Amino acid sequence: MDKMESKTATPSALIDARIAELADWRGETLARLRALVKAADPDIVEAWKWRGVPVWEHDGIVCTGETYKAVVKLTFARGASLEDPAGLFNSSLDGNTRRAIDFREGDVIHEAAFKALIRAAVALNGAARAKSRSKKA
């Protein structure tokens, strides 16, 4: 996709293009994670931010999907506030706000636990938004 196309393309089309350009396990993994995010919350909105990062939002950022040479990293914007009973978070554990999951080639995605984490992040965003609205009223 050239620069002109990228300025007019939808976020979903840009994410499609990123997956296609990876053309390896990272693209397959990002595509699978994207499908799980959308299955967990059909109302999630895809965005494209910071010059090329797929972002999924519902009442705020739920998570981002970055790709690196050795990992596909899903960073949850408010991950430090989420329960993670399955222990999926394995990266960015020291901060007070974010938490991430690094997926490496060959990793098994625990789909039910991952979708539960997405739903919990959406619920947390919704609760924060409701609280913010009630303070303004």
Salt bridges, closest charged atoms under 4 A:
ASP16 OD1 - ARG34 NH1 2.49
GLU21 OE2 - ARG18 NE 2.87
ASP24 OD2 - ARG26 NH2 3.02
ASP41 OD2 - HIS58 ND1 2.51
GLU46 OE2 - ARG34 NE 2.61
GLU57 OE2 - LYS49 NZ 2.55
ASP59 OD1 - ARG129 NH1 3.14
ASP102 OD1 - LYS73 NZ 2.78
GLU111 OE2 - ARG32 NH2 2.88
